[in-house]
Amino acid sequence: MTTVEAVLNKIKTYRKDKGYSQEYMAFKLDISQAAYTNLENQTSKLSVERLIQIAEILGQPLSGFFGEQNNFNKEDAVEVRNEIKILINELVRSKDAQINIFKKLLDK
């Protein structure tokens, strides 16, 4: 099981433990139920920003999605670190793009 699969399994487990449906999660995230299902089924990418939102809804710390794996070893830790770096870079690029759009709107 990859780290991403483990994170998505934890999301699903925490969601079910809370008694939340996929529909409820989609509503809280302001996305369609199909979009949320795609996140859990790994057919669409889970961004850091979205993971943070999910963690807040589920009342879980971000570390709760990455720790407590039975076979977590050094290679897994390196993989998690690299995936987090990629997701953080995507988040920064997204925020920079949004800032540039707002600047252009303000300049008009």
Secondary structure, DSSP 4 states (H G I P E B T S, - for coil): --HHHHHHHHHHHHHHHHT--HHHHHHHHTS-HHHHHHHHTTSS---HHHHHHHHHHHT--GGGGTS--TT--HHHHHHHHHHHHHHHHHHHHHHHHHHHHHHHHHH-
